[in-house]
Amino acid sequence: MTGHRLLQRRSVLRGLGAALGLPWLEALAGSGTVAAPRRLAFIYVPNGIDMQRWRPAAAGDLAGDLPPILAPLQSHRDDILVISGLAADKARAHGDGGGDHARAMTAFLTGAQPRKTDGSNILAGISADQVAAGVVGQATRLPSLELGCEPGGLKGACDTGYACVYSWAMSWKSASQPLPLETDPRLVFERLFGSGSTADRRAREASRRSLIDVVREDARSLERSLGPGDRRKIDEYFTALREVERRLDNAASRPVPVPPAGVEPPAANPADLGDRARLMCDLLAIAFQSDATRIGTLSFANEGSNATYPQIGVNDGHHLISHHGGDAAKIEKIARINTFHVGHLAHLLDRLRGIEEAGRPLLESCMIAYGSGNSDGDRHNHDDLPILVAGGGAGTIRGGRHLRLAAETPVTNLWLSLIQRMGVEARSFGDSTGPLDGLG
């Protein structure tokens, strides 16, 4: 059997209930059956951003040093497009009173006004990622991947009469169906690469064989049909998977202190929010690399999150200090958190740029939208949102710029432009008024 025919039959490696999607290979392109696909991800950060330290001073080319919060992206300056002037009108009250955090998270990707309720009759709209997943999702093992770093819930009230789900779920399959975030990296890894019955999974655990080792035997027969370049890619791919698996095992093996009475022990994943965010970025990169999915969302923390960040010297709750009232010390701490989050985005971009696909960095085929549904956390304003897009979108997005738009341009105009690049044939989305000009 020729290498090309073997590849057409063996697009995934399987064994003992495990399945690993292959990375993009030159041999597959040569067979004419696979083209390098585009990928789309949305990354959310809560509670707004210190816009003075985020916004570039001038429109046009990004020259010199980036603003302080964006400084971790300095090596990716040519990969990012910072966009000012976007607004999320449906995150505003429109007669519903308080609840700006809940509305900010839900309206961010839906462009829909969430129904104010703390009951089960929730209502918003389909989110941009799910519109795209409806078009490209059937081409991959998972239509989309919804990741989070902070536990939340689908029940109860969390923000001034809004159900907790509004502050937690960014992705909506339909107007009444939010998609829960997976916040345990182990379960994400299992979802990406584990399949088969419960007995299969228990067999893997009992034998303590690595998931990657399970498919190695199948991979060897494939590798014999590949050229040196593709064999190197396969090796790099397995190396990356092993590193993630090793870190997951390390997190689970750390001693767990006995909790006080009535307090549940922490989950078997990194307790540090930063470590979890970094691991989720790694998993998202591997999901794109393996073509397990082409659509992803990732929330670094829930909207309204009061998490602390002692690893960067911020022991105050994030939400608490976001109501800074002009206090310079609080604003400085907010900027520190913002920069910390951007550092994790930089890590994701590093990973995507370091993966080769069709002779180019994987990042060039990606569109990674990053931002928040709130601008200044103290004002709870939803205009002039902090938004950037990283990646080339297969040559359709030109980075290295600050694009300044007219005030109150709907953020859904950007989402429409991105999902159109994923093959969605639509002239509008949510409350959009049309696609954005100037991205390319």
Rosetta blueprint (number, residue, H / E / L):
1 M L
2 T L
3 G H
4 H H
5 R H
6 L H
7 L H
8 Q H
9 R H
10 R L
11 S L
12 V E
13 L E
14 R E
15 G E
16 L L
17 G L
18 A E
19 A E
20 L E
21 G E
22 L L
23 P L
24 W L
25 L L
26 E H
27 A H
28 L H
29 A H
30 G H
31 S L
32 G L
33 T L
34 V L
35 A L
36 A L
37 P L
38 R L
39 R E
40 L E
41 A E
42 F E
43 I E
44 Y E
45 V L
46 P L
47 N L
48 G L
49 I L
50 D L
51 M H
52 Q H
53 R H
54 W H
55 R L
56 P L
57 A L
58 A L
59 A L
60 G E
61 D E
62 L L
63 A L
64 G L
65 D L
66 L L
67 P L
68 P H
69 I H
70 L H
71 A H
72 P H
73 L H
74 Q H
75 S H
76 H H
77 R H
78 D H
79 D H
80 I E
81 L E
82 V E
83 I E
84 S E
85 G E
86 L E
87 A E
88 A L
89 D H
90 K H
91 A H
92 R L
93 A L
94 H L
95 G L
96 D L
97 G L
98 G L
99 G L
100 D H
101 H H
102 A H
103 R H
104 A H
105 M H
106 T H
107 A H
108 F H
109 L H
110 T H
111 G L
112 A L
113 Q L
114 P L
115 R L
116 K L
117 T L
118 D L
119 G L
120 S L
121 N L
122 I L
123 L L
124 A L
125 G L
126 I L
127 S L
128 A H
129 D H
130 Q H
131 V H
132 A H
133 A H
134 G H
135 V H
136 V H
137 G H
138 Q H
139 A H
140 T L
141 R L
142 L L
143 P L
144 S L
145 L E
146 E E
147 L E
148 G E
149 C L
150 E L
151 P L
152 G L
153 G L
154 L L
155 K L
156 G L
157 A E
158 C E
159 D E
160 T L
161 G L
162 Y E
163 A E
164 C L
165 V H
166 Y H
167 S H
168 W H
169 A L
170 M L
171 S L
172 W E
173 K E
174 S E
175 A L
176 S L
177 Q E
178 P E
179 L L
180 P L
181 L L
182 E E
183 T L
184 D L
185 P H
186 R H
187 L H
188 V H
189 F H
190 E H
191 R H
192 L H
193 F H
194 G E
195 S L
196 G L
197 S L
198 T H
199 A H
200 D H
201 R H
202 R H
203 A H
204 R H
205 E H
206 A H
207 S H
208 R L
209 R L
210 S L
211 L H
212 I H
213 D H
214 V H
215 V H
216 R H
217 E H
218 D H
219 A H
220 R H
221 S H
222 L H
223 E H
224 R L
225 S L
226 L L
227 G L
228 P H
229 G H
230 D H
231 R H
232 R H
233 K H
234 I H
235 D H
236 E H
237 Y H
238 F H
239 T H
240 A H
241 L H
242 R H
243 E H
244 V H
245 E H
246 R H
247 R H
248 L H
249 D H
250 N H
251 A H
252 A H
253 S H
254 R L
255 P L
256 V L
257 P L
258 V L
259 P L
260 P L
261 A L
262 G L
263 V L
264 E L
265 P L
266 P L
267 A L
268 A L
269 N L
270 P L
271 A L
272 D L
273 L H
274 G H
275 D H
276 R H
277 A H
278 R H
279 L H
280 M H
281 C H
282 D H
283 L H
284 L H
285 A H
286 I H
287 A H
288 F H
289 Q H
290 S L
291 D L
292 A L
293 T L
294 R L
295 I E
296 G E
297 T E
298 L E
299 S E
300 F L
301 A L
302 N L
303 E L
304 G L
305 S L
306 N L
307 A L
308 T L
309 Y E
310 P H
311 Q H
312 I H
313 G L
314 V E
315 N L
316 D L
317 G L
318 H H
319 H H
320 L H
321 I H
322 S H
323 H L
324 H L
325 G L
326 G L
327 D L
328 A H
329 A H
330 K H
331 I H
332 E H
333 K H
334 I H
335 A H
336 R H
337 I H
338 N H
339 T H
340 F H
341 H H
342 V H
343 G H
344 H H
345 L H
346 A H
347 H H
348 L H
349 L H
350 D H
351 R H
352 L H
353 R H
354 G L
355 I L
356 E E
357 E E
358 A L
359 G L
360 R E
361 P E
362 L H
363 L H
364 E H
365 S H
366 C E
367 M E
368 I E
369 A E
370 Y E
371 G E
372 S L
373 G L
374 N L
375 S L
376 D L
377 G L
378 D L
379 R L
380 H L
381 N L
382 H L
383 D L
384 D L
385 L L
386 P L
387 I E
388 L E
389 V E
390 A E
391 G L
392 G L
393 G L
394 A L
395 G L
396 T L
397 I L
398 R L
399 G L
400 G L
401 R E
402 H E
403 L E
404 R E
405 L E
406 A E
407 A E
408 E E
409 T E
410 P E
411 V H
412 T H
413 N H
414 L H
415 W H
416 L H
417 S H
418 L H
419 I H
420 Q H
421 R H
422 M L
423 G L
424 V L
425 E L
426 A L
427 R L
428 S L
429 F L
430 G L
431 D L
432 S L
433 T L
434 G L
435 P L
436 L L
437 D L
438 G L
439 L L
440 G L
